[in-house]
Amino acid sequence: MAGQKHEELNVKNTETSKYNSKLHELKILHHNVQSLNNKLLELSISLSFDEINADILCFTEHWLRENQLNSVHIDQFKLVSNFSRPTRTGGGSSIFVRNFLCTKDIGYLKGLGSENTFELSVIELTDLNLIIICIYRSPDGNFDEFLYKLELVICKVQSKGKNIFLCGDWNINFLKCSTKLSELQNT
């Protein structure tokens, strides 16, 4: 989308799926939208013309309350996980998947989300043995708590023998050496 930063990743799986016994290429898009409502028309147009050819849409900073997010309609997608701030404005994370994808709620990670520091959305793609995690951390979020929870999430997912895909906006500059980047790399 114009003027906005987004990332797209292709994940290939050679396992047999209910839907496709051939090689399945899963396309995941992460986008820090800074207000999803303001981007819905542009997103809809981009999806309809295959400018964005994604199976999974992960958004950070959607800036919506839970009831508002639940009323968002993106053609051919369903909202499967989200974090909306209960008290402050802004922030948030969400995961939308194509209607045909089978997902499972991840109960053992439910209580780890926290406003401002670890705004967590998470799903499992059952046919692919894959956990997708989208996290937003505000620039003024508690960094030590963020690192602790990130490590905890990774350990819990690994203990279940699942593959993991992490995305989000953690407000850490990966292109510049910093104390926060060093701490993250050492976690």
N, CA, C and O atoms as a DFTB+ gen file, in Angstrom:
748 C
 N C O
     1  1       0.834      -1.169       0.000
     2  2       0.000       0.000       0.000
     3  2       0.882       1.236       0.000
     4  3       1.965       1.229       0.585
     5  1       0.445       2.248      -0.623
     6  2       1.255       3.439      -0.848
     7  2       1.754       4.055       0.442
     8  3       0.981       4.309       1.365
     9  1       3.065       4.293       0.495
    10  2       3.662       4.996       1.604
    11  2       3.730       4.221       2.899
    12  3       4.173       4.769       3.908
    13  1       3.317       2.987       2.913
    14  2       3.314       2.195       4.132
    15  2       4.292       1.039       4.009
    16  3       4.472       0.471       2.932
    17  1       4.915       0.704       5.115
    18  2       5.865      -0.399       5.143
    19  2       5.122      -1.701       5.428
    20  3       4.353      -1.776       6.386
    21  1       5.337      -2.696       4.630
    22  2       4.791      -4.012       4.926
    23  2       5.780      -5.063       4.478
    24  3       6.646      -4.819       3.638
    25  1       5.630      -6.234       5.057
    26  2       6.528      -7.342       4.761
    27  2       5.690      -8.506       4.272
    28  3       4.568      -8.702       4.740
    29  1       6.213      -9.272       3.347
    30  2       5.525     -10.461       2.872
    31  2       6.507     -11.611       2.905
    32  3       7.654     -11.468       2.483
    33  1       6.066     -12.742       3.400
    34  2       6.930     -13.900       3.517
    35  2       6.231     -15.092       2.903
    36  3       5.027     -15.274       3.082
    37  1       6.969     -15.890       2.191
    38  2       6.439     -17.124       1.643
    39  2       6.951     -18.295       2.472
    40  3       8.154     -18.412       2.706
    41  1       6.057     -19.151       2.911
    42  2       6.409     -20.345       3.659
    43  2       5.945     -21.527       2.830
    44  3       4.769     -21.619       2.480
    45  1       6.860     -22.432       2.514
    46  2       6.484     -23.591       1.710
    47  2       6.369     -24.816       2.595
    48  3       7.166     -25.002       3.515
    49  1       5.379     -25.651       2.320
    50  2       5.154     -26.859       3.088
    51  2       4.936     -28.004       2.105
    52  3       4.137     -27.892       1.175
    53  1       5.645     -29.092       2.317
    54  2       5.497     -30.230       1.419
    55  2       4.633     -31.322       2.034
    56  3       4.426     -32.367       1.417
    57  1       4.118     -31.089       3.264
    58  2       3.245     -32.070       3.885
    59  2       1.908     -32.112       3.154
    60  3       1.510     -31.133       2.522
    61  1       1.216     -33.249       3.240
    62  2      -0.094     -33.378       2.638
    63  2      -1.112     -32.612       3.472
    64  3      -1.112     -32.696       4.700
    65  1      -1.949     -31.893       2.817
    66  2      -2.976     -31.094       3.464
    67  2      -4.342     -31.597       3.022
    68  3      -4.466     -32.215       1.965
    69  1      -5.373     -31.333       3.831
    70  2      -6.740     -31.657       3.443
    71  2      -7.111     -30.964       2.135
    72  3      -7.876     -31.501       1.333
    73  1      -6.558     -29.759       1.926
    74  2      -6.969     -28.929       0.804
    75  2      -6.120     -29.097      -0.429
    76  3      -6.585     -28.858      -1.544
    77  1      -4.872     -29.508      -0.243
    78  2      -3.972     -29.501      -1.383
    79  2      -2.852     -30.497      -1.144
    80  3      -2.049     -30.309      -0.230
    81  1      -2.781     -31.534      -1.933
    82  2      -1.727     -32.527      -1.740
    83  2      -0.439     -32.112      -2.452
    84  3       0.594     -32.756      -2.272
    85  1      -0.483     -31.061      -3.245
    86  2       0.713     -30.536      -3.893
    87  2       1.451     -29.613      -2.929
    88  3       1.005     -29.370      -1.808
    89  1       2.567     -29.118      -3.385
    90  2       3.315     -28.143      -2.609
    91  2       2.425     -26.927      -2.342
    92  3       1.866     -26.340      -3.269
    93  1       2.302     -26.563      -1.078
    94  2       1.470     -25.420      -0.712
    95  2       2.374     -24.260      -0.338
    96  3       3.253     -24.401       0.513
    97  1       2.166     -23.143      -0.955
    98  2       2.926     -21.943      -0.634
    99  2       2.017     -21.011       0.153
   100  3       1.005     -20.526      -0.353
   101  1       2.394     -20.775       1.382
   102  2       1.630     -19.920       2.265
   103  2       2.244     -18.533       2.247
   104  3       3.450     -18.382       2.446
   105  1       1.426     -17.526       2.011
   106  2       1.931     -16.154       1.967
   107  2       1.366     -15.380       3.149
   108  3       0.154     -15.286       3.344
   109  1       2.294     -14.826       3.933
   110  2       1.943     -14.085       5.139
   111  2       2.379     -12.631       4.968
   112  3       3.517     -12.350       4.589
   113  1       1.467     -11.726       5.249
   114  2       1.764     -10.304       5.174
   115  2       1.662      -9.708       6.569
   116  3       0.656      -9.894       7.254
   117  1       2.706      -8.987       6.998
   118  2       2.611      -8.179       8.211
   119  2       2.621      -6.715       7.784
   120  3       3.401      -6.304       6.925
   121  1       1.738      -5.942       8.402
   122  2       1.652      -4.523       8.067
   123  2       1.319      -3.736       9.333
   124  3       0.323      -4.014      10.001
   125  1       2.156      -2.756       9.657
   126  2       1.849      -1.834      10.738
   127  2       0.956      -0.765      10.124
   128  3       1.439       0.177       9.496
   129  1      -0.347      -0.919      10.310
   130  2      -1.299      -0.095       9.560
   131  2      -1.539       1.289      10.149
   132  3      -1.976       2.190       9.434
   133  1      -1.267       1.474      11.422
   134  2      -1.530       2.751      12.094
   135  2      -2.918       3.276      11.732
   136  3      -3.078       4.350      11.152
   137  1      -3.894       2.483      12.093
   138  2      -5.328       2.689      11.911
   139  2      -5.842       1.858      10.741
   140  3      -5.744       2.259       9.581
   141  1      -6.382       0.711      11.068
   142  2      -6.924      -0.186      10.046
   143  2      -8.115       0.432       9.330
   144  3      -8.258       0.273       8.118
   145  1      -8.967       1.131      10.060
   146  2     -10.142       1.752       9.425
   147  2      -9.756       2.660       8.264
   148  3     -10.447       2.695       7.245
   149  1      -8.660       3.393       8.411
   150  2      -8.224       4.307       7.352
   151  2      -7.627       3.584       6.151
   152  3      -7.421       4.204       5.108
   153  1      -7.346       2.301       6.269
   154  2      -6.684       1.556       5.192
   155  2      -7.593       0.517       4.538
   156  3      -7.173      -0.144       3.589
   157  1      -8.827       0.355       5.019
   158  2      -9.686      -0.728       4.528
   159  2     -10.000      -0.632       3.039
   160  3      -9.964      -1.648       2.345
   161  1     -10.304       0.545       2.535
   162  2     -10.616       0.689       1.112
   163  2      -9.401       0.347       0.260
   164  3      -9.508      -0.414      -0.701
   165  1      -8.252       0.906       0.609
   166  2      -7.024       0.626      -0.136
   167  2      -6.660      -0.859      -0.054
   168  3      -6.239      -1.451      -1.048
   169  1      -6.820      -1.454       1.119
   170  2      -6.545      -2.879       1.306
   171  2      -7.478      -3.721       0.447
   172  3      -7.042      -4.669      -0.206
   173  1      -8.749      -3.377       0.448
   174  2      -9.732      -4.106      -0.346
   175  2      -9.403      -4.053      -1.839
   176  3      -9.489      -5.065      -2.534
   177  1      -9.033      -2.884      -2.322
   178  2      -8.672      -2.731      -3.742
   179  2      -7.421      -3.536      -4.059
   180  3      -7.369      -4.226      -5.077
   181  1      -6.415      -3.454      -3.197
   182  2      -5.161      -4.193      -3.424
   183  2      -5.399      -5.692      -3.429
   184  3      -4.813      -6.407      -4.243
   185  1      -6.246      -6.179      -2.537
   186  2      -6.545      -7.618      -2.494
   187  2      -7.338      -8.052      -3.727
   188  3      -7.112      -9.142      -4.253
   189  1      -8.256      -7.219      -4.187
   190  2      -9.093      -7.601      -5.336
   191  2      -8.306      -7.625      -6.637
   192  3      -8.673      -8.351      -7.561
   193  1      -7.240      -6.852      -6.730
   194  2      -6.420      -6.854      -7.939
   195  2      -5.141      -7.659      -7.771
   196  3      -4.217      -7.535      -8.575
   197  1      -5.084      -8.479      -6.736
   198  2      -3.930      -9.345      -6.448
   199  2      -2.624      -8.574      -6.277
   200  3      -1.546      -9.141      -6.455
   201  1      -2.707      -7.291      -5.935
   202  2      -1.482      -6.560      -5.593
   203  2      -0.909      -7.102      -4.295
   204  3       0.306      -7.132      -4.099
   205  1      -1.801      -7.528      -3.415
   206  2      -1.408      -8.217      -2.186
   207  2      -1.931      -9.636      -2.325
   208  3      -3.134      -9.877      -2.224
   209  1      -1.039     -10.554      -2.553
   210  2      -1.423     -11.943      -2.740
   211  2      -1.030     -12.706      -1.475
   212  3      -0.028     -13.422      -1.459
   213  1      -1.825     -12.547      -0.422
   214  2      -1.498     -13.153       0.861
   215  2      -2.625     -14.058       1.332
   216  3      -3.795     -13.839       1.019
   217  1      -2.246     -15.078       2.092
   218  2      -3.218     -15.979       2.720
   219  2      -3.522     -15.541       4.145
   220  3      -4.600     -15.808       4.677
   221  1      -2.553     -14.864       4.753
   222  2      -2.683     -14.434       6.142
   223  2      -2.272     -12.970       6.232
   224  3      -1.235     -12.570       5.702
   225  1      -3.097     -12.179       6.909
   226  2      -2.828     -10.755       7.112
   227  2      -2.624     -10.517       8.603
   228  3      -3.535     -10.730       9.403
   229  1      -1.439     -10.080       8.967
   230  2      -1.121      -9.751      10.354
   231  2      -0.970      -8.237      10.453
   232  3      -0.137      -7.643       9.769
   233  1      -1.774      -7.621      11.302
   234  2      -1.746      -6.172      11.445
   235  2      -1.337      -5.774      12.850
   236  3      -1.774      -6.378      13.831
   237  1      -0.494      -4.751      12.941
   238  2      -0.199      -4.126      14.225
   239  2      -0.667      -2.684      14.162
   240  3      -0.810      -2.100      13.088
   241  1      -0.899      -2.131      15.333
   242  2      -1.438      -0.772      15.474
   243  2      -2.730      -0.582      14.681
   244  3      -2.867       0.380      13.924
   245  1      -3.673      -1.503      14.859
   246  2      -4.967      -1.349      14.181
   247  2      -5.801      -0.235      14.812
   248  3      -6.698       0.298      14.160
   249  1      -5.527       0.125      16.052
   250  2      -6.135       1.243      16.768
   251  2      -7.638       1.072      17.023
   252  3      -8.351       2.062      17.186
   253  1      -8.120      -0.164      17.059
   254  2      -9.558      -0.402      17.222
   255  2      -9.866      -1.113      18.534
   256  3      -9.064      -1.906      19.027
   257  1     -11.018      -0.823      19.083
   258  2     -11.542      -1.588      20.216
   259  2     -11.999      -2.943      19.684
   260  3     -12.214      -3.110      18.483
   261  1     -12.144      -3.893      20.577
   262  2     -12.492      -5.249      20.139
   263  2     -13.813      -5.293      19.375
   264  3     -13.901      -5.963      18.346
   265  1     -14.841      -4.595      19.855
   266  2     -16.126      -4.606      19.149
   267  2     -16.017      -3.978      17.765
   268  3     -16.702      -4.409      16.838
   269  1     -15.161      -2.958      17.608
   270  2     -14.954      -2.342      16.294
   271  2     -14.219      -3.301      15.357
   272  3     -14.566      -3.426      14.182
   273  1     -13.207      -3.971      15.890
   274  2     -12.421      -4.904      15.077
   275  2     -13.279      -6.086      14.625
   276  3     -13.134      -6.566      13.501
   277  1     -14.163      -6.549      15.492
   278  2     -15.039      -7.669      15.136
   279  2     -16.011      -7.320      14.011
   280  3     -16.543      -8.216      13.355
   281  1     -16.245      -6.045      13.786
   282  2     -17.155      -5.646      12.695
   283  2     -16.422      -5.344      11.386
   284  3     -17.056      -5.023      10.381
   285  1     -15.087      -5.444      11.394
   286  2     -14.307      -5.214      10.170
   287  2     -14.532      -6.384       9.205
   288  3     -14.448      -7.549       9.591
   289  1     -14.815      -6.050       7.954
   290  2     -14.988      -7.078       6.924
   291  2     -13.904      -6.912       5.859
   292  3     -13.777      -5.856       5.239
   293  1     -13.140      -7.960       5.665
   294  2     -12.166      -8.023       4.576
   295  2     -12.574      -9.218       3.727
   296  3     -12.550     -10.356       4.195
   297  1     -12.949      -8.957       2.475
   298  2     -13.479      -9.993       1.593
   299  2     -12.548     -11.193       1.527
   300  3     -11.346     -11.041       1.310
   301  1     -13.104     -12.391       1.716
   302  2     -12.428     -13.684       1.649
   303  2     -11.519     -13.962       2.851
   304  3     -10.749     -14.922       2.824
   305  1     -11.594     -13.140       3.905
   306  2     -10.786     -13.329       5.114
   307  2     -11.688     -13.347       6.338
   308  3     -12.786     -12.791       6.335
   309  1     -11.197     -13.996       7.378
   310  2     -11.890     -13.993       8.667
   311  2     -10.898     -13.608       9.761
   312  3      -9.727     -13.986       9.716
   313  1     -11.380     -12.854      10.738
   314  2     -10.582     -12.480      11.899
   315  2     -10.509     -13.697      12.814
   316  3     -11.540     -14.241      13.212
   317  1      -9.284     -14.127      13.151
   318  2      -9.145     -15.321      13.985
   319  2      -8.466     -15.051      15.319
   320  3      -8.585     -15.860      16.239
   321  1      -7.759     -13.942      15.446
   322  2      -7.132     -13.603      16.724
   323  2      -6.859     -12.111      16.758
   324  3      -6.552     -11.493      15.738
   325  1      -6.977     -11.545      17.952
   326  2      -6.689     -10.123      18.066
   327  2      -6.396      -9.739      19.503
   328  3      -6.770     -10.432      20.449
   329  1      -5.716      -8.615      19.633
   330  2      -5.529      -7.942      20.919
   331  2      -5.933      -6.501      20.706
   332  3      -5.398      -5.804      19.844
   333  1      -6.886      -6.070      21.506
   334  2      -7.304      -4.659      21.493
   335  2      -7.103      -4.115      22.889
   336  3      -7.383      -4.792      23.879
   337  1      -6.622      -2.902      22.964
   338  2      -6.355      -2.288      24.265
   339  2      -7.659      -2.032      25.019
   340  3      -8.600      -1.454      24.474
   341  1      -7.701      -2.468      26.275
   342  2      -8.917      -2.237      27.063
   343  2      -9.028      -0.814      27.623
   344  3     -10.136      -0.345      27.883
   345  1      -7.896      -0.121      27.813
   346  2      -7.967       1.193      28.450
   347  2      -7.394       2.321      27.604
   348  3      -8.017       3.377      27.493
   349  1      -6.234       2.128      27.010
   350  2      -5.591       3.180      26.220
   351  2      -6.073       3.131      24.773
   352  3      -6.663       2.141      24.338
   353  1      -5.818       4.201      24.038
   354  2      -6.137       4.209      22.610
   355  2      -4.905       3.753      21.831
   356  3      -3.801       3.694      22.373
   357  1      -5.110       3.432      20.560
   358  2      -4.010       3.028      19.685
   359  2      -3.638       1.578      19.868
   360  3      -4.370       0.794      20.472
   361  1      -2.458       1.231      19.320
   362  2      -1.899      -0.104      19.473
   363  2      -2.759      -1.210      18.898
   364  3      -3.600      -0.985      18.027
   365  1      -2.529      -2.415      19.409
   366  2      -3.298      -3.583      19.018
   367  2      -2.596      -4.439      17.991
   368  3      -1.680      -3.989      17.302
   369  1      -3.040      -5.688      17.896
   370  2      -2.565      -6.623      16.876
   371  2      -3.731      -7.508      16.457
   372  3      -4.672      -7.715      17.224
   373  1      -3.662      -8.020      15.248
   374  2      -4.734      -8.897      14.761
   375  2      -4.209      -9.801      13.655
   376  3      -3.235      -9.486      12.971
   377  1      -4.889     -10.935      13.504
   378  2      -4.565     -11.881      12.441
   379  2      -5.858     -12.241      11.713
   380  3      -6.819     -12.713      12.321
   381  1      -5.862     -12.012      10.408
   382  2      -6.946     -12.420       9.520
   383  2      -6.400     -13.518       8.618
   384  3      -5.258     -13.433       8.167
   385  1      -7.200     -14.551       8.346
   386  2      -6.762     -15.633       7.445
   387  2      -7.812     -15.839       6.359
   388  3      -8.985     -15.506       6.532
   389  1      -7.368     -16.389       5.251
   390  2      -8.312     -16.742       4.177
   391  2      -9.367     -17.685       4.748
   392  3      -9.078     -18.505       5.619
   393  1     -10.588     -17.559       4.246
   394  2     -11.712     -18.336       4.765
   395  2     -11.485     -19.843       4.708
   396  3     -12.017     -20.564       5.552
   397  1     -10.723     -20.339       3.754
   398  2     -10.550     -21.784       3.598
   399  2      -9.523     -22.385       4.560
   400  3      -9.445     -23.608       4.682
   401  1      -8.744     -21.560       5.237
   402  2      -7.705     -22.081       6.133
   403  2      -8.301     -22.543       7.462
   404  3      -9.160     -21.877       8.039
   405  1      -7.828     -23.696       7.934
   406  2      -8.258     -24.230       9.228
   407  2      -7.322     -23.726      10.313
   408  3      -6.106     -23.905      10.236
   409  1      -7.895     -23.102      11.313
   410  2      -7.095     -22.560      12.412
   411  2      -7.600     -23.118      13.736
   412  3      -8.709     -23.640      13.851
   413  1      -6.732     -22.982      14.718
   414  2      -7.063     -23.450      16.058
   415  2      -6.619     -22.372      17.044
   416  3      -5.552     -21.777      16.896
   417  1      -7.449     -22.136      18.040
   418  2      -7.113     -21.185      19.091
   419  2      -6.015     -21.781      19.970
   420  3      -5.986     -22.993      20.184
   421  1      -5.126     -20.953      20.474
   422  2      -4.005     -21.408      21.296
   423  2      -4.279     -21.000      22.742
   424  3      -3.894     -19.911      23.166
   425  1      -4.933     -21.861      23.485
   426  2      -5.315     -21.560      24.856
   427  2      -4.145     -21.362      25.797
   428  3      -4.215     -20.534      26.706
   429  1      -3.066     -22.109      25.594
   430  2      -1.940     -22.041      26.523
   431  2      -1.127     -20.746      26.409
   432  3      -0.207     -20.532      27.198
   433  1      -1.449     -19.886      25.446
   434  2      -0.771     -18.586      25.330
   435  2      -1.716     -17.415      25.615
   436  3      -1.292     -16.260      25.619
   437  1      -2.982     -17.712      25.850
   438  2      -4.013     -16.675      25.982
   439  2      -3.672     -15.575      26.974
   440  3      -3.795     -14.396      26.640
   441  1      -3.252     -15.916      28.168
   442  2      -3.086     -14.925      29.219
   443  2      -1.802     -14.120      29.170
   444  3      -1.540     -13.337      30.083
   445  1      -0.990     -14.287      28.132
   446  2       0.308     -13.609      28.093
   447  2       0.270     -12.191      27.510
   448  3       1.222     -11.428      27.677
   449  1      -0.793     -11.847      26.849
   450  2      -0.891     -10.503      26.268
   451  2      -1.016      -9.444      27.348
   452  3      -1.677      -9.654      28.365
   453  1      -0.377      -8.306      27.120
   454  2      -0.513      -7.191      28.054
   455  2      -0.461      -5.878      27.284
   456  3       0.336      -5.697      26.363
   457  1      -1.329      -4.982      27.689
   458  2      -1.455      -3.691      27.026
   459  2      -0.134      -2.928      27.049
   460  3       0.527      -2.831      28.083
   461  1       0.231      -2.395      25.899
   462  2       1.383      -1.528      25.735
   463  2       2.714      -2.273      25.622
   464  3       3.648      -1.755      25.011
   465  1       2.822      -3.452      26.182
   466  2       4.098      -4.155      26.247
   467  2       4.145      -5.411      25.391
   468  3       5.162      -5.682      24.752
   469  1       3.058      -6.185      25.365
   470  2       3.064      -7.467      24.659
   471  2       1.661      -7.722      24.117
   472  3       0.937      -8.579      24.624
   473  1       1.288      -6.975      23.088
   474  2      -0.048      -7.052      22.517
   475  2      -0.058      -8.192      21.504
   476  3       0.358      -8.026      20.357
   477  1      -0.535      -9.342      21.943
   478  2      -0.334     -10.638      21.304
   479  2      -1.574     -11.152      20.585
   480  3      -2.662     -11.204      21.159
   481  1      -1.397     -11.531      19.319
   482  2      -2.384     -12.304      18.567
   483  2      -1.682     -13.577      18.133
   484  3      -0.528     -13.537      17.705
   485  1      -2.368     -14.706      18.240
   486  2      -1.707     -15.979      17.935
   487  2      -2.729     -17.006      17.456
   488  3      -3.837     -17.100      17.984
   489  1      -2.327     -17.776      16.438
   490  2      -3.167     -18.862      15.921
   491  2      -2.296     -20.055      15.564
   492  3      -1.078     -19.941      15.429
   493  1      -2.942     -21.186      15.416
   494  2      -2.272     -22.365      14.869
   495  2      -2.948     -22.722      13.557
   496  3      -4.174     -22.793      13.478
   497  1      -2.136     -22.947      12.525
   498  2      -2.652     -23.498      11.270
   499  2      -2.518     -25.011      11.413
   500  3      -1.419     -25.557      11.319
   501  1      -3.631     -25.672      11.637
   502  2      -3.613     -27.083      12.010
   503  2      -3.030     -27.983      10.924
   504  3      -2.328     -28.946      11.234
   505  1      -3.307     -27.688       9.678
   506  2      -2.807     -28.529       8.588
   507  2      -1.308     -28.382       8.356
   508  3      -0.701     -29.233       7.707
   509  1      -0.710     -27.332       8.869
   510  2       0.701     -27.058       8.607
   511  2       1.573     -27.172       9.856
   512  3       2.784     -26.967       9.779
   513  1       0.972     -27.498      11.011
   514  2       1.731     -27.602      12.260
   515  2       2.499     -26.310      12.536
   516  3       3.652     -26.342      12.965
   517  1       1.852     -25.183      12.288
   518  2       2.498     -23.879      12.352
   519  2       1.739     -22.941      13.273
   520  3       0.521     -22.796      13.170
   521  1       2.481     -22.302      14.180
   522  2       1.933     -21.272      15.048
   523  2       2.367     -19.914      14.492
   524  3       3.554     -19.678      14.262
   525  1       1.399     -19.030      14.281
   526  2       1.693     -17.680      13.796
   527  2       1.416     -16.712      14.937
   528  3       0.339     -16.713      15.532
   529  1       2.423     -15.879      15.227
   530  2       2.346     -14.950      16.340
   531  2       2.619     -13.538      15.832
   532  3       3.617     -13.289      15.156
   533  1       1.728     -12.632      16.162
   534  2       1.870     -11.223      15.798
   535  2       1.854     -10.413      17.097
   536  3       0.915     -10.514      17.886
   537  1       2.900      -9.611      17.312
   538  2       3.047      -8.871      18.565
   539  2       3.317      -7.393      18.276
   540  3       4.108      -7.043      17.399
   541  1       2.640      -6.546      19.035
   542  2       2.962      -5.127      19.020
   543  2       3.486      -4.739      20.399
   544  3       2.891      -5.078      21.422
   545  1       4.626      -4.014      20.412
   546  2       5.168      -3.431      21.640
   547  2       5.306      -1.937      21.409
   548  3       6.001      -1.502      20.491
   549  1       4.642      -1.161      22.243
   550  2       4.712       0.291      22.157
   551  2       6.118       0.756      22.499
   552  3       6.807       0.093      23.275
   553  1       6.568       1.887      21.938
   554  2       7.901       2.396      22.273
   555  2       8.109       2.604      23.771
   556  3       9.237       2.511      24.257
   557  1       7.026       2.888      24.512
   558  2       7.170       3.075      25.957
   559  2       6.750       1.851      26.765
   560  3       6.565       1.934      27.979
   561  1       6.597       0.692      26.072
   562  2       6.289      -0.547      26.765
   563  2       7.493      -1.054      27.551
   564  3       8.634      -0.736      27.216
   565  1       7.243      -1.837      28.588
   566  2       8.290      -2.381      29.437
   567  2       9.110      -3.403      28.642
   568  3       8.617      -4.482      28.312
   569  1      10.361      -3.055      28.338
   570  2      11.181      -3.911      27.472
   571  2      11.573      -5.216      28.155
   572  3      11.594      -6.261      27.505
   573  1      11.884      -5.182      29.444
   574  2      12.246      -6.413      30.160
   575  2      11.077      -7.394      30.191
   576  3      11.268      -8.596      30.004
   577  1       9.875      -6.890      30.424
   578  2       8.678      -7.738      30.408
   579  2       8.450      -8.305      29.007
   580  3       8.088      -9.471      28.853
   581  1       8.665      -7.472      27.992
   582  2       8.531      -7.931      26.606
   583  2       9.471      -9.112      26.334
   584  3       9.041     -10.136      25.802
   585  1      10.745      -8.972      26.695
   586  2      11.717     -10.046      26.464
   587  2      11.345     -11.312      27.224
   588  3      11.439     -12.415      26.687
   589  1      10.926     -11.152      28.463
   590  2      10.525     -12.303      29.273
   591  2       9.368     -13.055      28.611
   592  3       9.405     -14.279      28.483
   593  1       8.340     -12.310      28.194
   594  2       7.165     -12.943      27.589
   595  2       7.488     -13.539      26.226
   596  3       6.969     -14.601      25.881
   597  1       8.332     -12.880      25.449
   598  2       8.722     -13.412      24.150
   599  2       9.433     -14.759      24.319
   600  3       9.132     -15.721      23.612
   601  1      10.368     -14.817      25.252
   602  2      11.082     -16.065      25.511
   603  2      10.122     -17.149      26.005
   604  3      10.233     -18.306      25.598
   605  1       9.196     -16.787      26.865
   606  2       8.207     -17.723      27.380
   607  2       7.340     -18.287      26.254
   608  3       7.093     -19.492      26.201
   609  1       6.881     -17.422      25.361
   610  2       6.055     -17.854      24.224
   611  2       6.832     -18.821      23.333
   612  3       6.316     -19.872      22.953
   613  1       8.060     -18.466      23.004
   614  2       8.873     -19.331      22.142
   615  2       9.094     -20.694      22.798
   616  3       8.971     -21.725      22.136
   617  1       9.413     -20.707      24.077
   618  2       9.640     -21.975      24.789
   619  2       8.377     -22.831      24.831
   620  3       8.445     -24.044      24.630
   621  1       7.227     -22.210      25.089
   622  2       5.968     -22.962      25.136
   623  2       5.636     -23.577      23.779
   624  3       5.204     -24.727      23.705
   625  1       5.836     -22.816      22.712
   626  2       5.536     -23.325      21.367
   627  2       6.507     -24.450      21.006
   628  3       6.095     -25.477      20.468
   629  1       7.781     -24.260      21.299
   630  2       8.779     -25.298      21.013
   631  2       8.488     -26.577      21.784
   632  3       8.692     -27.672      21.260
   633  1       8.013     -26.455      23.023
   634  2       7.720     -27.644      23.830
   635  2       6.572     -28.470      23.248
   636  3       6.449     -29.659      23.540
   637  1       5.745     -27.845      22.434
   638  2       4.630     -28.541      21.773
   639  2       5.058     -29.157      20.438
   640  3       4.265     -29.837      19.786
   641  1       6.313     -28.920      20.029
   642  2       6.808     -29.471      18.764
   643  2       6.235     -28.786      17.536
   644  3       6.140     -29.396      16.471
   645  1       5.858     -27.539      17.674
   646  2       5.263     -26.788      16.564
   647  2       6.296     -25.883      15.908
   648  3       7.256     -25.450      16.547
   649  1       6.088     -25.603      14.624
   650  2       6.873     -24.584      13.932
   651  2       6.311     -23.226      14.330
   652  3       5.131     -23.107      14.660
   653  1       7.159     -22.206      14.296
   654  2       6.734     -20.890      14.749
   655  2       7.099     -19.828      13.717
   656  3       8.167     -19.867      13.106
   657  1       6.179     -18.877      13.541
   658  2       6.417     -17.706      12.705
   659  2       6.088     -16.494      13.552
   660  3       4.952     -16.337      13.999
   661  1       7.074     -15.631      13.777
   662  2       6.911     -14.412      14.564
   663  2       6.916     -13.194      13.654
   664  3       7.731     -13.101      12.737
   665  1       6.010     -12.268      13.907
   666  2       6.048     -10.997      13.200
   667  2       5.480      -9.926      14.108
   668  3       4.921     -10.227      15.163
   669  1       5.620      -8.698      13.706
   670  2       5.048      -7.611      14.476
   671  2       5.909      -6.374      14.429
   672  3       6.903      -6.297      13.707
   673  1       5.498      -5.421      15.215
   674  2       6.253      -4.182      15.388
   675  2       6.649      -4.126      16.849
   676  3       5.813      -3.889      17.721
   677  1       7.929      -4.344      17.111
   678  2       8.436      -4.404      18.485
   679  2       9.134      -3.102      18.857
   680  3       9.661      -2.967      19.962
   681  1       9.137      -2.155      17.941
   682  2       9.797      -0.870      18.145
   683  2      11.246      -1.027      18.580
   684  3      11.707      -0.423      19.549
   685  1      11.939      -1.864      17.823
   686  2      13.380      -2.066      17.970
   687  2      13.971      -1.885      16.585
   688  3      13.517      -2.517      15.631
   689  1      14.968      -1.038      16.462
   690  2      15.621      -0.815      15.180
   691  2      16.646      -1.925      14.951
   692  3      17.692      -1.953      15.599
   693  1      16.345      -2.833      14.031
   694  2      17.232      -3.956      13.740
   695  2      18.420      -3.545      12.874
   696  3      19.343      -4.336      12.681
   697  1      18.409      -2.338      12.358
   698  2      19.488      -1.880      11.483
   699  2      20.547      -1.072      12.224
   700  3      21.563      -0.690      11.643
   701  1      20.312      -0.815      13.494
   702  2      21.240       0.001      14.269
   703  2      21.577      -0.722      15.577
   704  3      20.682      -1.184      16.285
   705  1      22.856      -0.815      15.888
   706  2      23.273      -1.450      17.146
   707  2      22.726      -0.648      18.318
   708  3      22.846       0.576      18.366
   709  1      22.124      -1.363      19.259
   710  2      21.579      -0.711      20.446
   711  2      21.529      -1.727      21.577
   712  3      21.659      -2.930      21.349
   713  1      21.344      -1.245      22.776
   714  2      21.233      -2.122      23.945
   715  2      20.030      -3.050      23.791
   716  3      20.129      -4.244      24.072
   717  1      18.898      -2.510      23.351
   718  2      17.694      -3.325      23.196
   719  2      17.890      -4.415      22.145
   720  3      17.464      -5.552      22.346
   721  1      18.520      -4.082      21.045
   722  2      18.764      -5.084      20.012
   723  2      19.694      -6.174      20.553
   724  3      19.449      -7.357      20.314
   725  1      20.737      -5.806      21.266
   726  2      21.653      -6.796      21.860
   727  2      20.928      -7.703      22.847
   728  3      21.138      -8.915      22.847
   729  1      20.083      -7.124      23.682
   730  2      19.325      -7.920      24.651
   731  2      18.380      -8.886      23.940
   732  3      18.248     -10.039      24.350
   733  1      17.727      -8.423      22.881
   734  2      16.837      -9.294      22.118
   735  2      17.622     -10.440      21.485
   736  3      17.185     -11.589      21.538
   737  1      18.761     -10.146      20.897
   738  2      19.580     -11.177      20.238
   739  2      20.128     -12.194      21.236
   740  3      20.384     -13.340      20.866
   741  1      20.310     -11.796      22.485
   742  2      20.840     -12.699      23.511
   743  2      19.764     -13.472      24.246
   744  3      20.070     -14.298      25.106
   745  1      18.502     -13.213      23.916
   746  2      17.397     -13.905      24.575
   747  2      17.254     -15.304      24.018
   748  3      16.375     -16.051      24.446
